[in-house]
């Protein structure tokens, strides 16, 4: 009976080691105290940040701060994990050489029998390429919006009389083309109403075009 129990224990330990190895090959892992002091890191974490294990152990996670996130961001993070809840989000961190990188992060607080947080394990996935692509797409989207707004402004300016603010001859030509097209396609009659002001020239001549 003891032999079978020991074999089950050995199989469980082997399976656990394999799972940890599989996770470590895919994601960066760090372990820290409730105050954020680093006590363990895996190889992927070292390769990604450029630090050695000796340079990180005992140091606080603040050394990775990029300055991108406001203090309120970290305050909410720490309030979550110190309450014993899992925190998920994204960071922009700084590597040893000063380069910035994005990571998707899950921080899991480990608690004792009394529910007190004793350590925290953080799992990081590199999303730098995805974030760069998203920023590029967002920049291009904003450029398209700005260009469309500029085109609309230019069209309005070219179709509006600067003095009166009403549509000019160019706008009339465009409107006539748009209005007559369907009429020709469907053989429908088109009407035109023309309003004229008698003796308006006298107002322009006596009071000036701006007043007119």
Backbone bond lengths (Angstrom), bond angles and torsions (degrees), N, CA, C in turn:
res aa  C-N    CA-C-N  psi(-1)  N-CA   C-N-CA  omega(-1)  CA-C   N-CA-C  phi
1 X - - - 1.457 - - 1.527 111.11 -
2 X 1.329 115.70 -43.64 1.459 119.60 178.87 1.523 111.80 -64.92
3 X 1.360 116.07 -36.26 1.463 120.72 179.52 1.530 109.74 -64.91
4 X 1.334 116.44 -44.10 1.468 119.79 179.71 1.531 110.50 -63.93
5 X 1.323 116.84 -41.09 1.465 120.30 178.43 1.519 110.70 -63.61
6 X 1.318 116.33 -39.56 1.473 119.72 179.57 1.525 110.56 -67.21
7 X 1.332 116.56 -38.73 1.466 119.72 179.42 1.526 110.36 -65.96
8 X 1.333 116.24 -39.89 1.467 119.01 176.94 1.527 110.34 -62.58
9 X 1.322 115.37 -40.14 1.465 120.03 178.86 1.534 110.35 -63.36
10 X 1.316 117.39 -43.38 1.466 121.72 -179.98 1.525 110.69 -63.97
11 X 1.351 116.34 -41.76 1.462 119.36 178.58 1.524 110.79 -64.41
12 X 1.335 116.30 -40.07 1.467 120.07 179.06 1.524 110.74 -64.48
13 X 1.344 116.62 -41.80 1.452 120.07 179.30 1.525 111.43 -65.87
14 X 1.313 116.37 -39.74 1.461 120.56 178.21 1.520 110.86 -64.35
15 X 1.330 116.19 -43.50 1.456 120.62 178.78 1.520 110.47 -63.28
16 X 1.337 116.58 -40.41 1.465 120.14 179.18 1.524 110.80 -64.38
17 X 1.320 116.79 -42.50 1.468 120.06 178.36 1.524 111.18 -62.51
18 X 1.320 116.23 -40.38 1.468 119.84 179.25 1.531 111.11 -65.89
19 X 1.327 117.49 -39.65 1.457 120.73 178.73 1.528 111.10 -65.51
20 X 1.335 115.62 -43.56 1.462 119.75 178.01 1.521 110.47 -62.52
21 X 1.327 117.05 -41.12 1.472 121.37 178.44 1.519 110.60 -63.76
22 X 1.332 116.94 -41.12 1.468 120.23 179.67 1.524 110.93 -65.68
23 X 1.320 116.48 -42.54 1.461 120.01 178.54 1.519 110.48 -64.46
24 X 1.329 116.63 -43.50 1.459 121.05 -178.84 1.513 113.47 -64.83
25 X 1.332 116.77 -27.27 1.462 119.74 178.43 1.519 111.74 -75.51
26 X 1.316 117.21 -20.51 1.472 121.22 -175.78 1.517 113.21 -102.93
27 X 1.337 116.81 -36.30 1.467 120.18 -174.87 1.519 110.48 -128.08
28 X 1.331 114.56 161.45 1.459 121.34 172.69 1.531 108.39 -85.17
29 X 1.318 115.95 141.34 1.458 120.82 -177.09 1.521 109.16 -132.08
30 X 1.324 116.18 134.91 1.463 121.15 172.36 1.513 108.98 -135.40
31 X 1.313 115.16 149.69 1.459 121.71 177.28 1.517 107.55 -124.28
32 X 1.323 116.66 136.74 1.454 120.12 -176.44 1.519 111.27 -142.18
33 X 1.324 114.57 167.38 1.463 121.42 174.61 1.521 108.89 -75.23
34 X 1.346 117.93 169.39 1.464 119.47 176.49 1.527 113.19 -60.17
35 X 1.324 117.62 -17.10 1.461 121.40 177.76 1.525 112.71 -90.89
36 X 1.340 117.13 -2.42 1.454 120.67 177.93 1.512 114.44 92.33
37 X 1.341 118.94 9.35 1.467 121.33 177.05 1.527 109.54 -80.27
38 X 1.306 116.77 130.00 1.461 122.16 -173.31 1.532 110.39 -74.70
39 X 1.340 116.17 131.04 1.465 121.06 178.16 1.527 111.53 -118.37
40 X 1.330 117.91 -16.34 1.468 119.94 179.02 1.526 109.17 -161.58
41 X 1.323 115.99 146.42 1.463 122.86 175.28 1.518 108.25 -144.22
42 X 1.331 116.81 155.63 1.456 118.76 176.67 1.531 110.02 -98.11
43 X 1.327 115.33 174.98 1.463 120.83 -175.66 1.522 111.57 -62.84
44 X 1.334 117.37 -40.84 1.467 120.60 -179.96 1.523 110.59 -59.25
45 X 1.309 117.10 -37.21 1.463 121.44 179.39 1.529 110.31 -64.59
46 X 1.333 116.16 -43.18 1.465 120.41 179.84 1.527 111.03 -65.29
47 X 1.321 116.45 -44.02 1.464 120.28 -178.57 1.526 111.20 -63.69
48 X 1.318 116.43 -35.90 1.453 119.86 -175.93 1.524 112.09 -77.52
49 X 1.311 117.24 -37.64 1.462 120.02 -176.78 1.522 113.08 -89.39
50 X 1.339 117.09 -19.32 1.457 120.23 179.87 1.515 114.61 85.37
51 X 1.321 117.92 0.30 1.466 121.57 178.74 1.525 110.82 -89.38
52 X 1.311 115.66 161.15 1.457 121.09 169.40 1.523 108.12 -93.97
53 X 1.317 115.69 163.75 1.459 119.72 179.50 1.526 110.88 -61.16
54 X 1.338 116.95 -40.21 1.469 120.62 -179.76 1.523 111.38 -63.32
55 X 1.325 117.38 -31.74 1.463 120.65 -179.22 1.521 112.39 -75.45
56 X 1.331 117.44 -20.52 1.455 120.49 -175.35 1.517 114.12 -101.18
57 X 1.318 117.88 -36.67 1.465 120.01 -175.47 1.524 110.43 -60.81
58 X 1.313 114.89 127.77 1.460 120.81 -178.75 1.512 114.06 89.72
59 X 1.332 117.01 -14.89 1.458 120.25 179.06 1.524 109.77 -84.28
60 X 1.326 116.17 156.21 1.449 120.79 178.90 1.529 110.30 -86.65
61 X 1.317 116.11 151.28 1.465 120.95 -179.91 1.524 112.67 -61.74
62 X 1.322 117.26 -13.08 1.464 119.82 179.52 1.524 112.75 -61.87
63 X 1.330 118.18 -18.66 1.469 119.86 -179.68 1.528 111.14 -65.76
64 X 1.329 117.83 -15.93 1.468 120.55 178.99 1.526 112.25 -93.00
65 X 1.335 117.44 -0.74 1.458 120.44 -176.05 1.524 111.10 -60.16
66 X 1.328 115.48 130.44 1.463 121.26 -179.06 1.520 111.97 -96.72
67 X 1.341 116.90 -9.85 1.448 120.08 -174.36 1.521 113.17 80.13
68 X 1.324 116.47 1.57 1.469 120.94 -176.92 1.527 111.52 -77.14
69 X 1.341 116.78 -32.72 1.460 120.66 -174.09 1.528 110.60 -99.80
70 X 1.329 118.44 139.89 1.463 121.30 178.88 1.520 111.17 -73.47
71 X 1.339 117.84 162.55 1.476 120.82 179.33 1.525 112.79 -56.16
72 X 1.343 116.55 -32.42 1.470 119.32 -178.90 1.524 111.73 -63.37
73 X 1.329 116.02 -30.93 1.466 120.65 178.78 1.528 110.00 -61.45
74 X 1.323 116.63 -48.95 1.461 120.89 -179.40 1.524 111.81 -70.08
75 X 1.338 116.78 -33.63 1.465 119.67 179.08 1.525 110.73 -62.32
76 X 1.332 116.49 -42.56 1.467 119.79 178.37 1.525 110.69 -67.07
77 X 1.330 116.64 -39.39 1.467 120.56 179.16 1.524 110.93 -59.43
78 X 1.357 115.54 -51.58 1.464 119.08 -176.61 1.520 111.42 -67.34
79 X 1.313 117.82 -35.26 1.458 119.93 177.57 1.524 110.88 -62.42
80 X 1.327 116.14 -36.29 1.464 120.61 -179.90 1.520 111.88 -67.79
81 X 1.335 116.96 -52.67 1.463 119.77 -175.01 1.520 111.81 -72.01
82 X 1.334 118.48 -33.94 1.471 119.85 178.90 1.516 111.35 -69.97
83 X 1.341 116.42 -19.36 1.459 120.16 174.29 1.526 111.68 -84.18
84 X 1.344 116.03 -0.47 1.458 120.08 178.46 1.509 114.72 89.62
85 X 1.335 117.53 9.20 1.468 120.96 -179.10 1.526 110.57 -100.10
86 X 1.319 116.17 151.71 1.463 122.07 178.27 1.530 109.26 -76.39
87 X 1.340 115.98 135.74 1.467 121.06 177.58 1.518 108.97 -110.45
88 X 1.346 116.23 135.59 1.462 121.76 176.14 1.518 109.09 -129.10
89 X 1.324 116.13 137.51 1.448 120.24 178.89 1.514 110.69 179.81
90 X 1.334 116.33 -167.00 1.459 120.66 178.95 1.518 109.47 -123.97
91 X 1.322 115.22 145.72 1.454 123.53 178.13 1.521 109.97 -118.96
92 X 1.316 114.61 151.22 1.459 119.84 162.37 1.518 105.50 -112.71
93 X 1.331 116.43 107.53 1.458 122.32 -175.45 1.524 111.81 -105.75
94 X 1.320 115.05 168.20 1.457 121.82 179.95 1.527 109.60 -115.81
95 X 1.341 116.58 126.81 1.465 121.54 178.03 1.534 109.82 -80.46
96 X 1.305 115.81 175.84 1.465 120.92 -177.98 1.522 111.61 -61.39
97 X 1.341 117.72 -36.42 1.466 120.80 -178.50 1.532 112.73 -81.31
98 X 1.334 117.14 4.11 1.458 121.01 178.18 1.515 114.93 92.58
99 X 1.310 117.63 -9.64 1.464 120.20 179.19 1.527 110.17 -70.87
100 X 1.331 115.50 150.18 1.453 121.45 -178.77 1.525 109.97 -103.22
101 X 1.309 116.34 145.60 1.463 120.39 179.30 1.525 109.55 -148.14
102 X 1.338 115.09 149.84 1.465 122.08 -179.96 1.526 109.72 -98.86
103 X 1.324 115.37 140.82 1.467 120.77 175.59 1.522 109.41 -137.12
104 X 1.309 115.33 140.80 1.460 121.19 169.38 1.519 107.19 -88.01
105 X 1.317 117.31 127.75 1.465 121.36 -166.70 1.520 111.76 -126.65
106 X 1.334 114.23 140.38 1.465 121.96 169.76 1.525 107.54 -125.87
107 X 1.325 117.37 121.69 1.465 122.20 179.72 1.522 108.01 -110.24
108 X 1.327 114.61 120.74 1.465 121.03 -176.50 1.526 109.02 -111.16
109 X 1.351 118.71 114.80 1.460 120.14 176.08 1.532 110.94 -80.11
110 X 1.317 116.18 131.99 1.462 121.63 175.80 1.530 108.08 -97.92
111 X 1.335 116.49 131.64 1.457 121.14 -176.04 1.528 111.38 -116.33
112 X 1.350 114.75 158.73 1.460 119.46 176.73 1.519 109.73 -90.94
113 X 1.321 116.81 -170.22 1.457 120.85 -176.47 1.521 112.56 -64.77
114 X 1.325 117.53 -19.56 1.466 121.93 -179.60 1.527 111.84 -98.50
115 X 1.334 116.55 6.41 1.450 120.13 177.97 1.509 114.63 82.03
116 X 1.315 117.99 9.92 1.459 120.91 178.84 1.528 110.01 -85.94
117 X 1.340 115.94 137.56 1.463 120.74 179.78 1.527 108.74 -71.90
118 X 1.326 115.57 122.62 1.460 120.60 -178.69 1.529 112.55 -105.85
119 X 1.310 117.26 -27.63 1.455 121.56 178.20 1.527 108.53 -161.60
120 X 1.318 115.33 166.47 1.466 120.05 -179.97 1.523 109.21 -133.01
121 X 1.303 115.67 136.02 1.455 122.11 177.32 1.530 107.96 -114.40
122 X 1.327 115.87 126.40 1.459 121.32 -178.58 1.522 110.07 -114.68
123 X 1.320 116.22 133.88 1.458 123.22 178.03 1.526 107.78 -113.56
124 X 1.328 116.11 128.03 1.461 121.42 -175.54 1.529 109.93 -121.79
125 X 1.332 115.51 136.92 1.457 122.03 173.32 1.524 109.15 -119.12
126 X 1.325 116.28 129.85 1.462 121.03 -179.10 1.529 109.91 -69.21
127 X 1.332 117.01 119.82 1.463 121.70 177.16 1.530 110.11 -124.00
128 X 1.336 116.60 24.58 1.463 120.59 -176.70 1.526 111.63 -57.95
129 X 1.313 117.32 -49.16 1.467 120.22 -177.93 1.526 111.11 -61.83
130 X 1.329 116.89 -40.93 1.456 120.74 -179.70 1.524 111.08 -64.79
131 X 1.337 117.15 -40.39 1.458 120.71 -179.11 1.528 110.92 -69.47
132 X 1.338 117.07 -39.17 1.465 120.50 177.64 1.522 109.92 -62.32
133 X 1.338 116.41 -42.79 1.465 120.28 178.67 1.523 110.47 -64.51
134 X 1.335 116.84 -41.88 1.464 120.34 179.84 1.523 110.76 -63.35
135 X 1.334 116.86 -41.54 1.467 120.44 178.43 1.528 110.79 -64.68
136 X 1.329 116.49 -39.24 1.457 120.07 178.55 1.525 111.05 -64.71
137 X 1.331 116.56 -44.50 1.460 120.57 179.46 1.525 111.09 -64.63
138 X 1.338 116.39 -39.01 1.459 119.95 178.70 1.524 110.77 -66.02
139 X 1.345 116.56 -40.03 1.465 120.74 177.78 1.528 110.44 -62.89
140 X 1.330 116.20 -44.14 1.463 119.69 179.09 1.528 110.96 -65.31
141 X 1.330 117.13 -37.61 1.468 120.44 178.63 1.528 110.08 -63.48
142 X 1.352 116.38 -44.28 1.461 119.32 179.27 1.525 111.20 -65.90
143 X 1.336 116.20 -34.64 1.467 118.79 176.18 1.524 111.45 -63.70
144 X 1.338 116.26 -41.97 1.460 119.92 178.96 1.533 111.03 -63.94
145 X 1.332 116.17 -39.38 1.468 119.98 178.57 1.525 110.28 -64.89
146 X 1.346 115.98 -45.06 1.469 120.11 179.16 1.527 111.06 -63.07
147 X 1.345 116.29 -41.05 1.459 119.92 179.84 1.522 111.09 -65.35
148 X 1.327 116.73 -40.98 1.470 120.17 178.64 1.526 110.39 -63.55
149 X 1.347 116.41 -41.19 1.463 119.63 178.67 1.526 110.69 -64.83
150 X 1.339 116.23 -40.22 1.473 120.21 178.22 1.523 110.98 -64.29
151 X 1.324 116.47 -41.93 1.468 120.13 179.00 1.530 110.93 -63.12
152 X 1.347 115.50 -40.88 1.472 118.55 178.02 1.524 110.85 -63.98
153 X 1.352 115.99 -41.01 1.469 119.58 179.45 1.522 111.06 -64.58
154 X 1.343 116.12 -41.86 1.461 119.71 179.12 1.526 111.39 -65.75
155 X 1.340 115.70 -39.47 1.463 119.32 178.61 1.522 110.75 -64.90
156 X 1.348 116.15 -42.63 1.465 119.61 178.65 1.528 110.42 -63.74
157 X 1.339 115.58 -41.61 1.470 119.09 -179.01 1.525 111.67 -65.51
158 X 1.336 116.10 -39.84 1.474 119.23 -178.63 1.512 112.24 -75.30
159 X 1.347 117.01 -16.96 1.465 120.12 -176.54 1.521 112.50 -108.09
160 X 1.319 116.84 8.10 1.459 120.36 -175.81 1.520 110.08 -124.67
161 X 1.310 115.96 138.43 1.458 120.82 176.26 1.520 108.95 -72.83
162 X 1.331 115.97 126.40 1.466 120.17 -175.59 1.517 112.36 -64.47
163 X 1.323 118.19 -29.84 1.459 121.24 -176.24 1.522 112.19 -80.04
164 X 1.338 116.25 -46.51 1.468 119.80 -173.27 1.520 113.55 -99.65
165 X 1.334 117.12 -21.43 1.456 120.00 -177.46 1.512 113.97 79.56
166 X 1.322 118.49 7.81 1.464 121.24 178.54 1.523 109.32 -101.10
167 X 1.326 115.26 167.09 1.462 120.17 -177.85 1.527 111.03 -61.01
168 X 1.338 115.79 141.68 1.464 120.45 -178.08 1.534 110.67 -101.97
169 X 1.339 115.60 -168.97 1.458 121.20 -177.43 1.526 111.23 -62.08
170 X 1.307 117.42 -38.22 1.472 120.34 -179.81 1.530 110.18 -62.89
171 X 1.321 116.87 -41.07 1.462 120.35 177.78 1.523 110.91 -65.70
172 X 1.336 115.67 -38.08 1.464 119.43 178.12 1.522 111.06 -63.41
173 X 1.318 116.76 -42.96 1.468 119.85 179.49 1.526 110.83 -61.98
174 X 1.348 116.59 -43.30 1.460 119.82 -179.60 1.527 110.94 -65.85
175 X 1.329 115.87 -42.76 1.458 119.32 179.54 1.532 111.22 -64.06
176 X 1.329 115.81 -40.88 1.465 119.31 -180.00 1.517 110.79 -63.09
177 X 1.329 116.07 -40.43 1.466 119.68 178.78 1.518 110.94 -63.60
178 X 1.335 116.60 -42.36 1.470 120.25 179.97 1.529 111.53 -68.84
179 X 1.333 116.40 -34.69 1.459 119.77 -178.02 1.524 112.30 -76.85
180 X 1.339 116.12 -36.92 1.460 119.63 -176.52 1.524 112.33 -79.09
181 X 1.313 117.63 -24.91 1.461 120.24 -179.02 1.515 112.88 -56.75
182 X 1.349 119.18 -58.37 1.474 120.03 178.07 1.520 112.95 -60.18
183 X 1.359 115.89 -33.88 1.467 117.95 179.47 1.518 111.11 -62.89
184 X 1.338 116.92 -40.99 1.469 120.28 177.71 1.521 110.98 -68.60
185 X 1.358 116.24 -41.37 1.468 119.66 -176.87 1.528 111.91 -63.03
186 X 1.333 115.96 -38.86 1.461 119.94 -175.53 1.535 112.55 -106.87
187 X 1.340 116.60 10.11 1.462 122.21 177.12 1.529 111.09 53.65
188 X 1.340 115.10 49.41 1.450 121.42 179.85 1.522 109.65 -108.94
189 X 1.335 117.60 146.27 1.474 120.20 177.97 1.522 110.51 -70.63
190 X 1.315 115.55 153.55 1.456 122.08 178.54 1.520 109.12 -128.31
191 X 1.326 116.22 135.12 1.457 120.43 -179.03 1.516 111.13 -109.13
192 X 1.312 116.44 152.84 1.459 122.07 178.12 1.518 108.38 -133.71
193 X 1.315 115.82 126.15 1.463 121.57 177.57 1.519 108.16 -108.19
194 X 1.311 117.20 123.29 1.454 122.55 -177.98 1.524 109.23 -115.94
195 X 1.316 116.24 124.41 1.464 121.82 177.35 1.515 108.62 -109.99
196 X 1.305 114.94 137.27 1.461 119.72 179.34 1.523 108.88 -133.03
197 X 1.323 116.06 147.42 1.454 121.40 176.98 1.526 108.32 -105.76
198 X 1.304 115.42 120.81 1.466 119.52 179.56 1.531 110.60 -69.57
199 X 1.299 114.56 140.46 1.471 122.47 172.90 1.541 113.07 59.73
200 X 1.301 117.73 25.28 1.466 119.96 179.40 1.522 110.91 -68.93
201 X 1.304 116.50 -26.37 1.457 120.41 178.32 1.524 110.97 -59.15
202 X 1.316 115.89 -33.24 1.476 119.43 -179.77 1.523 110.87 -63.84
203 X 1.339 115.76 -36.47 1.470 119.09 178.84 1.526 109.59 -66.73
204 X 1.340 116.11 -44.94 1.461 119.08 178.73 1.528 111.71 -61.85
205 X 1.318 114.68 -39.78 1.462 118.51 -177.73 1.525 112.48 -69.94
206 X 1.336 116.57 -35.41 1.473 119.73 -175.10 1.529 112.91 -90.73
207 X 1.326 116.89 -36.24 1.482 120.96 -174.58 1.530 112.77 -107.37
208 X 1.330 117.27 -12.52 1.457 120.11 -177.83 1.514 112.19 96.75
209 X 1.306 116.44 154.46 1.470 121.11 -176.69 1.527 112.45 -65.92
210 X 1.332 116.88 -34.72 1.463 118.69 -179.99 1.515 110.85 -62.12
211 X 1.331 116.99 -43.22 1.470 120.18 177.76 1.519 110.32 -68.02
212 X 1.339 115.61 -39.06 1.467 119.07 179.63 1.507 110.58 -61.88
